[in-house]
Amino acid sequence: MFPHISHFQIRNRGTVCGSVAHADPSAELPLALLLLGGQVVLRNRKGRRVLKPEDFFQGMLMTARALDEIVEEVRYPLAAAGHGYAFNEFAGRHGDFAIASVAAMTSKDSIRFAVGGVADRPRLVVLPRLEGSALDDAINDFAWELEARDDHHASAPFRRQLVRRLGRAVIEKAMS
Ligand SMILES: Cc1cc2nc3c(=O)[nH]c(=O)nc-3n(C[C@H](O)[C@H](O)[C@H](O)COP(=O)(O)OP(=O)(O)OC[C@H]3O[C@@H](n4cnc5c(N)ncnc54)[C@H](O)[C@@H]3O)c2cc1C
């Protein structure tokens, strides 16, 4: 996943907490945090609080962080035995922000599937371990739920199609 985050000059200067605090819907680190079920630790002068990514990311560049808080720490769970992981994205050029990014984590009975760059924030769905047309149908339902945006980079139908095509491929890769 890391090679997809812009170019090495940006990666060398950007920080993990900065990327999460910035909450760009196309950014890879917030997507991975949501997929893996990580945590965001916020601190102000009164103390700390720990939020799940689904509670932290609230919209386009919007988070639950209060004005007097900093992102002190971001916790990514370690890989678990028996789980499969895969990531892919589509961008205009290598290093550009993703038009759509997809990530999957699979276990023997579930599929966690996360999508970035399509909705106003990274989004996650947890599915049973489906295959064949049942999996296509579940991905398609999720693609529609995302309320994909139209902008000068791509249309909403194109973004939904990326979710279907790339999504299916990353889920199968994670399963294998
Ligand atoms: C040309 C270009 C291409 C890029 N492409 C990608 C890409 O493909 N994928 C990707 O994920 N990112 C991309 N980025 C973003 C980049 O990778 C950084 O993740 C992002 O800019 C954050 O950088 P930073 O850590 O320096 O934070 P800053 O840019 O310094 O801060 C970003 C925002 O978060 C706030 N902030 C920073 N740290 C904290 C903190 N600890 N607590 C609270 N608020 C904080 C700042 O006040 C600011 O509002 C790109 C950036 C550029 C300039």
The ligand as an SDF file (V2000), in Angstrom:
LIG
                    3D

 53 58  0  0  0  0  0  0  0  0999 V2000
    1.4170   16.4700   -4.1250 C   0  0  0  0  0  0  0  0  0  0  0  0
    0.8230   15.6580   -2.9980 C   0  0  0  0  0  0  0  0  0  0  0  0
    0.3300   14.4000   -3.2790 C   0  0  0  0  0  0  0  0  0  0  0  0
   -0.2130   13.6300   -2.2570 C   0  0  0  0  0  0  0  0  0  0  0  0
   -0.6920   12.3840   -2.5440 N   0  0  0  0  0  0  0  0  0  0  0  0
   -1.1740   11.6310   -1.5650 C   0  0  0  0  0  0  0  0  0  0  0  0
   -1.6630   10.3120   -1.8130 C   0  0  0  0  0  0  0  0  0  0  0  0
   -1.6420    9.8070   -2.9250 O   0  0  0  0  0  0  0  0  0  0  0  0
   -2.1570    9.6100   -0.7530 N   0  0  0  0  0  0  0  0  0  0  0  0
   -2.1960   10.1260    0.5100 C   0  0  0  0  0  0  0  0  0  0  0  0
   -2.6710    9.4400    1.4260 O   0  0  0  0  0  0  0  0  0  0  0  0
   -1.7410   11.3500    0.7780 N   0  0  0  0  0  0  0  0  0  0  0  0
   -1.2320   12.0980   -0.2210 C   0  0  0  0  0  0  0  0  0  0  0  0
   -0.7770   13.3450    0.0670 N   0  0  0  0  0  0  0  0  0  0  0  0
   -0.8830   13.8020    1.4680 C   0  0  0  0  0  0  0  0  0  0  0  0
    0.3950   13.5020    2.2310 C   0  0  0  0  0  0  0  0  0  0  0  0
    0.8110   12.2150    2.0070 O   0  0  0  0  0  0  0  0  0  0  0  0
    0.2570   13.6550    3.7570 C   0  0  0  0  0  0  0  0  0  0  0  0
   -0.3620   12.5320    4.3050 O   0  0  0  0  0  0  0  0  0  0  0  0
   -0.5840   14.7680    4.1910 C   0  0  0  0  0  0  0  0  0  0  0  0
   -0.2550   15.9680    3.4980 O   0  0  0  0  0  0  0  0  0  0  0  0
   -0.3430   14.9880    5.6850 C   0  0  0  0  0  0  0  0  0  0  0  0
    0.9430   15.5090    5.7890 O   0  0  0  0  0  0  0  0  0  0  0  0
    1.5640   15.9890    7.1800 P   0  0  0  0  0  0  0  0  0  0  0  0
    1.7450   14.8380    8.1020 O   0  0  0  0  0  0  0  0  0  0  0  0
    2.7650   16.7960    6.8330 O   0  0  0  0  0  0  0  0  0  0  0  0
    0.4160   16.8840    7.7840 O   0  0  0  0  0  0  0  0  0  0  0  0
    0.1220   18.3900    7.4280 P   0  0  0  0  0  0  0  0  0  0  0  0
   -0.0110   18.5560    5.9480 O   0  0  0  0  0  0  0  0  0  0  0  0
    1.0870   19.2360    8.1600 O   0  0  0  0  0  0  0  0  0  0  0  0
   -1.2870   18.5390    8.1360 O   0  0  0  0  0  0  0  0  0  0  0  0
   -2.4990   18.1670    7.5150 C   0  0  0  0  0  0  0  0  0  0  0  0
   -3.6490   18.7240    8.4000 C   0  0  0  0  0  0  0  0  0  0  0  0
   -3.7290   17.9450    9.5960 O   0  0  0  0  0  0  0  0  0  0  0  0
   -3.4040   18.7630   10.7200 C   0  0  0  0  0  0  0  0  0  0  0  0
   -2.5350   17.9230   11.5530 N   0  0  0  0  0  0  0  0  0  0  0  0
   -1.3280   17.3850   11.2230 C   0  0  0  0  0  0  0  0  0  0  0  0
   -0.8700   16.5980   12.2190 N   0  0  0  0  0  0  0  0  0  0  0  0
   -1.8140   16.6490   13.2040 C   0  0  0  0  0  0  0  0  0  0  0  0
   -1.9320   16.0290   14.4810 C   0  0  0  0  0  0  0  0  0  0  0  0
   -0.9960   15.1710   14.9460 N   0  0  0  0  0  0  0  0  0  0  0  0
   -3.0310   16.2980   15.2200 N   0  0  0  0  0  0  0  0  0  0  0  0
   -3.9930   17.1290   14.7550 C   0  0  0  0  0  0  0  0  0  0  0  0
   -3.9480   17.7440   13.5490 N   0  0  0  0  0  0  0  0  0  0  0  0
   -2.8740   17.4900   12.7820 C   0  0  0  0  0  0  0  0  0  0  0  0
   -2.7430   20.0240   10.2040 C   0  0  0  0  0  0  0  0  0  0  0  0
   -3.0090   21.1060   11.0430 O   0  0  0  0  0  0  0  0  0  0  0  0
   -3.4270   20.1750    8.8540 C   0  0  0  0  0  0  0  0  0  0  0  0
   -4.6980   20.7600    8.9870 O   0  0  0  0  0  0  0  0  0  0  0  0
   -0.2500   14.1360   -0.9310 C   0  0  0  0  0  0  0  0  0  0  0  0
    0.2450   15.4030   -0.6530 C   0  0  0  0  0  0  0  0  0  0  0  0
    0.7890   16.1560   -1.6690 C   0  0  0  0  0  0  0  0  0  0  0  0
    1.3320   17.5190   -1.3250 C   0  0  0  0  0  0  0  0  0  0  0  0
  1  2  1  0
  2  3  1  0
  2 52  2  0
  3  4  2  0
  4  5  1  0
  4 50  1  0
  5  6  2  0
  6  7  1  0
  6 13  1  0
  7  8  2  0
  7  9  1  0
  9 10  1  0
 10 11  2  0
 10 12  1  0
 12 13  2  0
 13 14  1  0
 14 15  1  0
 14 50  1  0
 15 16  1  0
 16 17  1  0
 16 18  1  0
 18 19  1  0
 18 20  1  0
 20 21  1  0
 20 22  1  0
 22 23  1  0
 23 24  1  0
 24 25  2  0
 24 26  1  0
 24 27  1  0
 27 28  1  0
 28 29  2  0
 28 30  1  0
 28 31  1  0
 31 32  1  0
 32 33  1  0
 33 34  1  0
 33 48  1  0
 34 35  1  0
 35 36  1  0
 35 46  1  0
 36 37  1  0
 36 45  1  0
 37 38  2  0
 38 39  1  0
 39 40  1  0
 39 45  2  0
 40 41  1  0
 40 42  2  0
 42 43  1  0
 43 44  2  0
 44 45  1  0
 46 47  1  0
 46 48  1  0
 48 49  1  0
 50 51  2  0
 51 52  1  0
 52 53  1  0
M  END
$$$$
